[in-house]
């Protein structure tokens, strides 16, 4: 099925969890590809915001990959869902969310906007959260996990 391209003027929030460089950090699989996908999104406009979530080394990793966020958030207690209040208070209003990380899907679904999830590591989610309106996968195996 071919989805209709969204209106480029729709205020959009892009959420991504870049990989961590710290040897002691939990290395969530599936973080590199989403960071590269977010980096290579079409030219951002005034209506788009890119938010990265992770520790300080993930911020450095994002920069090394050429991913320049509008905002970087270190989630309280390393729990992304606890970053909701910080995101809402530090971003402009948005009507659409593109979530590049399965581990951020529950956070994205709490932000009360339709969510497009680019799933690269479905094993990190036990169930698909509400508000996921579009689910994209990169491999047939990932697709089969969701179907």
C-alpha positions in Angstrom: 0.0 0.0 0.0 1.3 3.4 -0.9 0.6 6.1 1.8 -0.2 9.6 0.8 2.6 12.0 1.7 1.7 14.2 4.6 1.4 17.9 4.1 4.9 19.3 4.5 3.5 22.3 6.4 2.1 20.0 9.1 4.0 20.8 12.4 6.0 17.6 13.0 8.1 16.3 15.9 10.8 13.8 15.1 11.9 11.6 18.0 15.1 9.6 18.0 17.3 7.8 20.5 20.9 7.9 19.2 23.4 5.2 20.2 25.4 5.7 23.4 29.2 5.8 23.3 29.6 4.9 27.0 30.9 1.4 27.6 28.9 1.2 30.8 25.7 2.3 29.1 23.0 -0.1 28.0 23.5 -0.5 24.3 20.0 -0.6 23.0 20.1 -2.5 19.7 18.6 -0.7 16.7 19.7 2.8 17.6 22.3 3.4 14.8 19.9 2.9 11.8 17.2 5.2 13.2 19.7 7.9 13.9 20.9 7.7 10.3 17.3 7.7 9.0 16.5 10.8 11.1 19.6 12.5 9.8 18.7 11.8 6.2 15.1 13.1 6.5 14.2 15.7 3.9 15.2 19.3 4.6 13.7 20.4 7.8 11.5 23.5 7.9 10.3 25.8 10.6 7.4 23.4 11.1 9.7 20.5 12.1 11.5 19.8 15.3 14.1 17.0 16.0 14.4 15.8 19.5 17.0 13.3 20.6 16.7 11.4 23.9 19.5 9.7 25.7 22.6 10.2 27.8 25.3 12.8 27.1 27.3 10.3 25.1 24.4 9.7 22.8 24.3 13.4 22.2 27.9 13.3 21.1 27.2 10.3 19.0 24.3 12.1 17.3 26.6 15.0 16.5 29.3 12.6 15.2 26.7 11.1 12.9 25.7 14.5 11.6 22.4 14.5 13.4 21.8 18.0 14.7 18.8 18.1 17.1 16.8 21.1 18.0 16.7 19.7 21.5 18.4 16.9 23.4 16.8 15.5 26.5 18.4 13.2 29.1 15.4 11.3 30.3 14.9 11.1 34.1 16.1 7.7 35.5 16.9 6.7 31.9 13.2 6.1 31.3 12.1 7.8 28.0 8.5 7.9 29.0 9.4 10.3 31.9 10.6 12.8 29.4 7.0 13.7 28.3 6.8 16.9 30.4 10.2 18.2 29.2 9.2 17.6 25.6 5.9 19.4 25.9 7.4 22.3 27.7 10.4 22.8 25.4 8.9 22.3 21.9 6.6 24.2 19.7 3.1 22.7 19.2 3.0 19.8 16.8 0.3 17.8 15.0 2.3 14.8 13.9 5.1 12.6 15.4 7.6 10.5 13.5 9.3 8.2 16.0 12.5 6.5 14.8 13.0 4.3 17.8 10.9 1.4 19.1 12.1 2.2 22.6 10.5 5.7 22.3 7.1 4.5 20.9 5.4 4.5 24.3 6.6 8.0 25.0 5.5 9.1 21.5 2.0 7.6 22.1 1.5 9.7 25.3 2.1 13.0 23.4 -1.5 13.1 22.0 -0.6 13.3 18.3 -0.7 10.7 15.5 2.5 8.7 15.6 4.4 7.2 12.6 6.7 4.5 14.0 9.7 3.4 12.0 10.4 0.1 13.7 13.9 -1.3 13.5 13.9 -3.4 16.6 10.4 -4.7 17.4 11.6 -7.0 20.2 11.9 -3.9 22.4 8.1 -3.5 22.4 5.8 -6.1 23.7 2.7 -4.5 22.3 2.1 -1.7 19.8 1.1 1.5 21.8 -2.0 3.4 20.9 -1.8 6.4 18.6 0.4 4.5 16.1 -1.2 5.4 12.8 1.6 4.3 10.5 4.1 1.5 11.1 7.1 1.1 8.9 9.7 -1.6 9.0 13.0 -2.0 7.2 13.1 -5.8 6.9 10.6 -8.5 6.3 11.5 -10.1 9.6 10.5 -7.0 11.5 7.3 -6.8 9.5 6.5 -10.4 10.3 7.0 -9.7 14.0 4.2 -7.1 13.9 1.8 -9.2 11.8 
